[in-house]
Amino acid sequence: MAAEVCTICEGAGLRIVERDGRQVAEDCVCRVAERAARRLRRAAVPKRYEHCTLESYDTGFPSSHKSQGAALIRARKFVESFPLETDGTGLLLTGSIGVGKTHLAIGILNALVVDRGATGLFFDYRDLLKQVQNSYSPNTRETEMDILRPVFDAEVLVLDELGASKPTDWVWDTVAHILNTRYNDRRTTIITTNYPNLPPLGGIGSDGAGRLREETLGDRIGERMRSRLQEMCVVMEMQGEDFRQKVKRASFA
């Protein structure tokens, strides 16, 4: 099926406009849109999340929490301020499962790519570590730097579910390499995590009153890197019930 020809430029990609009494050629909206679409494809957002925009982020359902609406307002402000006012500062979105952290992070990424012309990249934290590990195999041609170079160079990186992989010395070293490189280069990093933004408490155990204590972000990535994140990112704490359990359960409808 042949692609539709733009009715504005008739496929030329340029249109003639008048500026200061002179006729000049500028990119047609179709060419601008195609460039944005290419940047979005390169961002590698998974199909499951392709619908995630700031416009589709729902804060009006009955069980929503006010922190979700506040996070959306801050997300829009962040996009408006990018890149001069943000100056490499990123965002750390914390909160329990299902409060919309990934949706909001990808919505910001989409807006920065489409509206602000940024280059971006999405990576699930566990997938990134797995790809780096696989590069050590003698049966692959891809090197560790082949995997990490786009991560280092992306103008905007979304790193989803930081801390989800079991912490080891190798994991901590790899996370430190990624975060320190982007920090030093003043690259914008948007991070989501299900772990509370607290120092290490020694992992899962008793809190002294017989209650089970959850692990913290410090437990999962180490206090040195958690401290680095406080310099790199503005922290946005999101609360609420699990949207997927409460509102959007799977069905065969």
C-alpha positions, 0 to 999 in steps of 0.5 A: 500500500503506497504511503499517503502524500502530504497535502501541504508539501505534496511530498517535497518535505518543504513548504514556502512561507513568508518571513519579514516580507521574504519567501523562505523554505522551511521543513514541512510539518510532515518532515518534522513529524517523521523525524520525531517518529524516527527518534521515538523508534530509536528510543526503543520503548517496548510495545506494551508502553507505546501508549504511555504519554503525559496526556494519557496518564490518568490521575482522575480515577476514584482511588488515585492519590494526590501525589500522582497528580502532583507528579504529573504537574512536575513532569510537565514542568520538567519538559517545559524546562528542558534542556536549559533550566534542567541542565542535565538534572534528571528525575528519580520516581519512587513508589510501590508497584502500580502507581504509574512510575513507568507510564510517567517516565515514558510520557516524559521521554516521549514529550522530550523526544517529540516536543523538545527534539531530544534523543532518548533511550529506554532500558529495563534495568534487568535487561540492560544488565543481562545484555552486558553479561551476555556480551562476555560470552565468546559466542557473541560479537557484541562487546560490553562497550557496544551495549553501554555506549548508547546508554552513555551517550543518550541525551535522555535515558529512562532506566526502569526498575532500578534495583530489581536485579539481585545486588552483587559486586558486579552489579554495583560496579556496572551501575556505578559505571553507568551513573557516574559516566552520565553524571560527569557528562551532565546527561539527563537520566530518568529512573524508576524504582520500587524501593524506598529512597533510603540508606541500607538497612541490612536487607529484609528482616525484622524492624525490632517490633516483629514487623517485616522490613522491606529492602531499600534502594540503598540495600539494592544499589549501595549507599554510594550510588544512592547518594550519587542519585540525590545529586543527579536527580530530583526525587518524585515520591509517588503513592497510591494503590496498584492501578493494575490490580484496582482499575486495569485488571487483565480480562478477555473482554 
